[in-house]
């Protein structure tokens, strides 16, 4: 139990991250409690039990429902904020929106990482990101045991941090789906990136499109979950529910647009001769 939170109140504080400093709590009028530093934590509430039940202090933060931005600037950064939930653990409207935004951000990052592994006609060290090498008995990501550079548009040079691993790196590349033949001179490994044939470019463009559509499905799943959570909200007006649903739809549309832009950019790279 935190020394700063009464024993009767501690049971209603969700310890999810480091504790708020006493100085910060003094400025917002709460006891130091656990917090969440993710983008989903733009609000802060502290629940304490009194003789008559649970008392919920005023939320602090910013979001679509107009909370003061100044509070956000104090609580983002090194000092984190409390997850916005009531005594029963139910999410509040802003928490639903922030959680959806956080998950959609992660989906975009995953799409970008997948696109980076698609080989184009130009040398790009990112195509090695999925390769794992047996290193001292354990499968290890290549990028953690070697440095990859591109001295020219058609060559990737791999410099192992430990030269004893060079043969295992060569073997891992040959066994991968890259379709490249590594050149090993005992010190570094060179990969010559051949120009893509017209047929191969079409196949890769289709792959990019599929990866993009998979990403859109992930975004729609996040939207679906958010709408389900909105449907469970209590003590909120129909106008507020409609506003929140529109906000989620607008958020989803924005991320889908980002995916379309990423697809076009990657397809252009693949088609470039």
N, C-alpha and C positions, 0 to 999 in steps of 0.2 A: 504493500500500500504506500502511495506517495506520501511523504511527510507534510506536503503542502495541501493535501485534500483530506477533509474529515473522513473518518472510517465509514460513516453512514452514506457519504456521497461517492466514495471511491468505487463502489460496485456499479455505479452508473456512468463511469468514465471508461471509454474504450481505448486501451493502451495500444496504439498502432505505430508510434514513432517517438522520437525524442521529446522531452518535456519542455513546455514553454518556460522561458525565463521569468523570474519574479518581476523584473522591471517591465517586461512586455505585458504581463498579466495586470500589473498595477495600472498600465495605461489604458487597458480595455475593460478593467473591472471584473476579472475572473481569477480563479485559483489556477496555479500551474498544473496543466494536465497534458496527457498524450496528444499527438497531433499527426497529420498526414501531409507530406510535402509534395504530393503529386499535383498535377493540374486540376484534379477533381476536387481539391480542397481549397476552394476560394471562399468558403464560409467557415465560421467557427461558432460553435455553441457549446455550452457547458451545462450539464444537467446536475442539479443537486437536490437531495431529498430533504424536505422539511417535515414538520409534524403532520402537515395536511397532505403530503404527497410529493410528486416530482415537480420542481420548478425549473422552467427552461429559460435561461437568460437570453438576451437579445442576440441575434446572429450578427457576425462581423464579417464583411467581405464584399465581393462585388459579383454581379451576374446580371442575367436578363431581367431580374425583378428589382433592379435599381438600388442595391446597397452601396454605401460610400466607397469610392475608389481609394481614399486615403488609408482606410483600414487595410486594404489589400497590400499596399506598399509597405506597411509595417510588418505584415505577417508572411509575405513571400520572401524567399531568400534563405538566410541561415536559420531564421526562426520560422517554425512550421505551424500549421493551424489544425484545429480539431475537425474530424470528419463530421459533416452535418447530418446528424441522425437524431431521432427522438429517443425517448427512454426505451421504446420497444424495438429499436433498431431500424425503423422505417426511414427510407430516404426522403428528403424534402425535395421540392421542385428543382431548385438550383443544383442540388447534388446529382440528380438524374441527368441534367444537361451536361454538367462537367464530366461525369463519368462517361457519357457517350462521346464527348469530344476527345477525352483521353484515349479511349479504345480506337476511335477512328484515326487518331494520330499514329497509333501503333500499326494499324492496318496499312497506312500510307508508307511507313518506313519499311514494312515487310515487302510491299510491292516493289519499292525501289531496290531493295536488296536482291529480290528475285530477278529484276530486270538487269542488274549489274552482272549476273552470272550468264547472261545470254551473249554468246560470242558474236562480235561484228567483224568487219574486215580490217579493223584497226586493233593494235595491241592495247590491251587493257588488263592490268593486274587483277582487277576484280573478278575475272573469270576463274581465278584460282581459289576464291573464297570458300567454295564447297568442298575442296579437296582436303582430306585428312591423311596424315602420314603416321605410320607406326614408328613411335619414338620412345625408346626404352620401355618397350612392352605395352605402351598405351597409344591409342589412336588420338593424334593431336592435330589441330588445324594447322595447315601449312603456313598460314600468315603469322603464326605465333613462333615459328622456329626458323623463318627465313624472311629476307627482304626482297621484294619484287619491284623491278624498275623497268621502264620502257625507253631505251636509248634511241629508238626510232619508231616509226609508225607500224612496223611489221615485226618487231622483236620484243620479247619479254626476257629479262635476265633475272634469274633467281639466285640470290646469294645466301646460302645457309649460315646461320649463326654458329652452328657446329658442323664442321666439315664431315664428321663421321656419319652424318645423317643424309649425305647427298645421294647415296644409292637408293635409300628408301624413298626419298623425295622423287627421284626419277621413276621408280617403280609405281608410286602412287599416281603420278601424272599419266603414265602409260595405261594404267588400269581404269582411269576415269573415262567419262563420256565426252571429253573435249575433242578427241580425234586428232591430237597433236603428238608429234614425235620429239621428245626432248633430246637435246645434245648436251652430254656431260663431259667436261674436260678435267674433272677432278676438283675444281675450285668453285665453278658456277655451273648452272644449268641454263641453256638458252632454248627458247621456244620461238620458232619462226611461225608467224601467223599468216597463213596463205590467204589470198583473195577469195572471197566467197563466190560460188557459182550463182547464176541467176536462180536456179532451182532451190539451192540452199537458202538464198535470201528470202524466197517466198515461204519456205518452211519455218524459218526463224520469225518472220513477220506474223505467221499464224500462231506461233508459240507465244509471242509477245501479247497478241490479242487475247489469247486464252488466259494468260497470267493476269492480265488486266481485268477480265471478266470475273475471275476468281476473287480478285480484290474487291470488286463492286458487290459481289455476293456477301463478302465479309462485312462491308459497310451496311448493307441492307439488314443483315442479321443484328448489327448493333442498334439500328433504328427500331427494329422489331422489339428488341429487349427493352429499349427506352419507352416505347409506347405501352408495353405491358406494365411497366413500373408506373407510368402516369395513370393508367387505369386503376391502380391500387391506392392512389392518393386519397386521403380523407381531409376534411375540413379545408377544402379549397374550392373556390367558385368555378362555375362552368367557363366563365370568361378567362380565368387564369389557366384552366386546363387547355382551352383552345389556343391561348397565346403560347403555352409551352409546347404543344403539339406542332404549331407552326414553326416555332424556333428549331425544333428537332428536324423537321422537314427541310428547313433552310440550311441547317448545318450539314445534313446528309447530301443535299444537292451540291453544296460547295465542295465537299470531299470527292463526290463522283466526278465533278468537273476537273479536279486535280488529277484523278486517275486517267481521264480522257487525255489530258495534256501530257501526262507521262507516257501513255501508250503512243501517241503521235510522235513524241520526241524520240522514243526508242525505235519505232518503226523507221523513222527517217535515218537513224544511225545505221540500221541494218541494211537499208536500201542504198545507202551512199556507197558509190564505187570508188 
